[in-house]
Amino acid sequence: MTAVTVVLPTFARQSYLVQSIESVLAQDYQDFVVAIGDNEASPRTRELVASFGDPRLCYHPRQENLGAQGNWLALVRDARTPLVATLHDDDLWKPDFLGRLVPPMLADPGLAMAFSDFEFIDADGRPCVEASRSLSERTRRDRLPAGTIRGDLAEGLRLVAVWNAPNPSIASVIRRDQLLALSFPPQAAPLYDLWVAYQFVLRSAHFYFVPGSYVQYRTHKGSSTAHGWSAPEDYIFERILAENPQAGPVLDEIRRYWASIRWGRALGMMGDPKRRAESRREMRAAAP
């Protein structure tokens, strides 16, 4: 059986999609198939995929737009491999990404997810060195020890809801059956990365960390990250705090991290006169 399905959701990004597919086909580890879910069902995207002439590329047109999470989840459900790895249609993998992350998952069936660090690039593919360094430091991915991460509930919550170290949607390989065992409430969409990591913690699932940066995450005006996810972020953090009263002091760390996110939102809104009232609400929510 093929080891891993590369899950590649896309929507109207043909120029970046070409580069994403090329980065997959250039992997040192070649035991994979690629499932491309097109939320636009574009003939141009179909032709682009066919132009590679690689039988491992499977094109899935969506006759209706399923949304980012719906498209991704449909690809995961349709996969027939034990492992899945997500690549966004504007991001890139370095050639050794799968070769670094797949072997630990094959060696230990008890692992739910292997993850690594990643770095930022701009719209033209230029490295964002300082932003990448700052992210690695904040997430502790610059100092996490290699190997399996085992800890109690508090340590798991700190890993995913304070440090945000494992990112299931960017730099990870995940066991498909453990993904399919989760429920995905619509309120958390499209922030399925934080939701999945949190659900794995609740299930005492094991993470595996591979030091190093093997993914290039593109930042540009058209990315979903640029628009933010206020409602799903708030929903997930509210759930984390409400569902884990026994976790102890880490809950205050989570509140502070959530407050920093809300403060950042407020600052981003201040320049828009139409969003000043919204900015004040976010500041008041963050202030405690």
N, C-alpha and C positions, 0 to 999 in steps of 0.2 A: 504494500500500500504506500502511496505517496505520503510523505510526512506532514506537509504543511500546505494550507491554502492561503495565498496572499489575497486578502480582502481589500479591494480597491473601489470604494464608492466615488462616483464622479458626477459633476453637473456643469456643463458648459465651460470646460477649462481645457480645451484641446491642446493648446500650446504647452501648458505645464504637464498635461497628462502624458505627452510623448516622452518627456524627460523622466517622469516617474516610472513608466513602464521600462524604459531603457535601464534605469538603475536597478530594477528587479532582475531583468535578464542578464545583467552583468554580475550577479552574485557568484561568489566562489562556491557556495552551497547550492546545488542545482535540483534537489529533490523537492520540487514544488509545482503547484498549479496556481494560476492567477484568475480570480473571479472579479470581473469589472462590472459593477452595477451602475447603469446610466440612468439617473433620475430625469434626464431630458429626452431619452430615447432618440438621440440625434443620429441621422444617417451619416453625418460627418464623423462622429465618434466611432460608429460601427466600422466605417471604412478605415479609420486610423488604426483601430485594433487589428483589423484584417491585414493591414499593410505590413505588419511585423512577420506574418507567415509562420507564427509559432503556435503549434497545437496546444500548448499549455495555457494559452490565453483564451478565456471563455467570456464572451460578452453577454450581459443580461440587460436588455432594454426594459425600463419601467414604463408601462403604458400610462401610469399616473405617478406623479411625484410622491414618493413615500416619505420625504423628509430625510434629513441626514441620518438620524438614528434608525428609522425604518428601513432605509436602503442598506445600511450596515448590518442590521440584524437579519434581514432577509438573506444576505450573502453568507452570514455565519450559519444560519439554519440550513442553507442549501449545500454547504460544504460537506465533503465526504472524507475528510482527513482528520486525524486526531488533534492536530494543532492548527491554529489560525494566527495570522499576523496582519495587522492593519497598516495600510499605507494610504495617506491622503493623496488626492490627485494633484496637489501642488507641492508635495514634499519629495525628498530623495533619500534613498538608502545608499550608504557606502558599501563597497563590494563585499565586506566581511560581516555585514549585519546578521544575516541568517546563519552563517557559519559560526558566529559567536554565541547566538542565543538558542538555536535549535538543539544542539547536542546536550546541554544540561537537561532540557525538557524530556528528551528521549531516554536519557540515562536514569531519570528519577520520575516514575509515574505519579508520585505523590505531589509534585509541584503543580500549582495552578497557573503560574505565570513567571516568565523570565523577563527582566527588563534591564535597560541600560540608560545611559545619559543620552542627551541629544543636544544639538547646537542650532542656533538661529542663522538663517541666511535672508537677504533682502529679496525684493521682487526680481532682481536680476541675477540672483544666485551668489552675491558677494557675502562672505562671512561677516556676521555681526559679533565681533570678538568680545567686546565688553559686556554686551547683553547676555551672551552665552555663559561667560564666566560668572556673572551675577546670578543667573538662574541655577547653575550647578552648585554654587555656594548656598543659595537659599534652600534648595531642595535636599541638600546634604549628599547629593550624588557625587560630589567631589571627594567625599571621605567615607562613604558607606563601605563596609568590608565586603569583599567578593564572596559569593556563595549563598547558601540558603539562609533566609531571614526567618527566625522563629522567635516569637515573643508573646506576651499576654495581650489582652484586649487593649489596655492603655498604650502599649508600645505600637500595636497595629494602627490604632487611631492616630497616633502621632505621626506615623510613617505616611499615612494617606491624607489626613485632614489638617495637618499642620505643616509638614514638610512637602507634601504632594510629590513624593519621590517616585512611586511607580505610576506610569501613565499608560493605561491599556490601549489608548488610541494612537499612540505615536511610536514609541520605541519598545515594543514588547512582542513576545510570542506567548500565546495563551492556549490552554487546553480547552478544546471546543466543548466537551461534555460539561465542564464546570461552568462555562458561559451559559449554556443552554439550560442549566438548572436554576438560573436567576430569573426573577421577574423584572420587568422594565416599566415602571409607572410613567405615564405620559408627562407628568409634572417634571420629571428629571431630564427629559429630552431637550436638546441633543447632548447633554453633558454626560454621556454614558461612560466616559473614562473615569471620572470621579465616582460615579455610582457603582461601577463594576469593582473598583478597588475597595470601596467601602463594604460592599456585599461580601467580597472575599475575606475581609477582616472578620466580619460577623460569623463566617463559616470556619474560621480558624484555618483558612487555606494558606499554603506556603508560597512565599515569593522567593525568587532567586535573582540576585543582582550580579550583572556583568559590568565591571568597571570599564569606562571608556565611552566615547561618543561615536555612534555608528549611524545616526540619522540626522538629516538636515531639514529643519522645520522652517518653511518659508513664511515670512511675515510680509503682508502686503495689504492694501486697502480693501481688496475683494475677499479676504479671508474671513471665516466665521469668527475667528478670535478677535478681529478688529471691532466687531459689533458687540461682543460681550454676551454673557448669559445670566443676567441678573436674577430672573425668576427661578430657573432651575438651580442655580447656585444656592439661593436662599432656601429653597425647598430641601435640598440635600443636607445643608448644614443644620437646618431646623430638625430634620429627622435624626441626624447623628446625635445632637444634644439631647433630644427627647427620649431616644431609645437606649441610651447608655448611661443612666444616672450613676451606675456602680463604677464607672471608669475612673473617678477620682480627679486629681488635679489637672490631668490632661484636658479636661473639659474647658478649663479657663484658658489654656493655650489655644484651643480650637476657637473659643469666642474671640480671642485677640486676633487670631489670623483672619477670621471672618470679618471682624471690624476693619482690619487693614484693607481687605478687598472692597468693602463698602466705602471706606474713605477714598480709595483710589477711584471708584466710580464717581463719587461726588466731585472730586477735583476735575475729572474729565468732563463733567456736565457744566461746570461753572462758566465756561466760555460761550455757552449757547443760552441766550436770553429766554428761550422757550422752555429750557430745562432747569431753570434756577429753583423753582419750587421743588422739583424732584431731587435736585442736588441737596437742598436743605434737609429733606426727609432722610436721605442717605447719611448725611452727617450726624443727624440726631440719632439715628439707629446705631451708628458706629461709636458715638461719643462715650457711652458707658464702658 
